[in-house]
Amino acid sequence: MASEALQQSVETPTTAKLYLFEIEVAQRVGVSEKAWRRLAPVLERDGLPRKDALIGKRYWPAVRAWLDRRHMTHGTIPTSAQDGEENWG
């Protein structure tokens, strides 16, 4: 039975939903629905994709890409800035 539940929760590219309800976004982000409803408007001011006006849900790939960019994990490696010549002596 546990394996059936696990199989149902695992999404493949062909079964993954593109548009998610707010509770589903909250679950994927790892916060409660109540916390997400407080966080979402704040994050939207920073560029979090809003709910699609026609569908009424968030487009998950755009949300995921925004989160990845926010945390610089989308194929980029942060580099340190040069601050001048080293003086070891």
Long-range contacts (C-beta under 8 A, 24 or more apart in sequence): 16-60, 17-60, 18-59, 18-60, 18-61, 19-52, 19-55, 19-57, 19-58, 19-59, 19-60, 20-57, 20-58, 20-60, 20-63, 21-57, 22-51, 22-58, 25-58, 25-60, 25-63, 28-60, 29-67, 46-70
